[in-house]
Amino acid sequence: MFDEAQYLRYSNYDYTALFASLNDSYENITLILTGSEIGVLEEFLGFNDRYSPLYKREHEIVHLDRFSRGESMQYLMRGFHETGMDVPDEEIRDAVEVLDGIVGWLREYGWLRYRGRSHGAAIDEVFQRAKSDIIDELSRYSRRYLTIMMAVSEGYNAWSSLKAYLERAEGKRINDGSLNTALRNLIKYGYLEKHGDEYRITDPVIERALRHAR
């Protein structure tokens, strides 16, 4: 099992060739690859790329959606029960409302509570970690990506308003093609989604964290 397997694309070793060899030669081995950037992972594996070692190999893709409100409540309540913690229902409901079914942030909140944080302190720390993580991740790709995400978090959802925001931030004219490429990549990486003519941040915790990042 490989977690965040999309990062294997940076290796000098061709992991897709290894995976193809394992698939062809070892019937008792099942490969499980997980990734938070599903578009990047699928592109890296190349199941539909005729030049990829994994072209047309049998595989199954499982997309995990955010938890429903009920699932989120059950997840936290069972977790606290298993660790012997007595957490008030109103605090659990508030955490579910704020973290909006994103299992990674629910887990982070639960872990922080287990480590002794109060409800408010745990929520605040989740947002601080979200802000730190997204800034670090996007800065590895491009400072422009971070600027676009901050613009969307502040309500600049349309293409024209995003371009104007970006040009003000960078102090220069931005080529239309360059902006379109950046937006496509942010969608592919799973940070943005497009609804009609507007762009939205997929993770509400990241959206809120970026809105207060300045």
Disulfide bonds with the S-S distance in Angstrom:
none
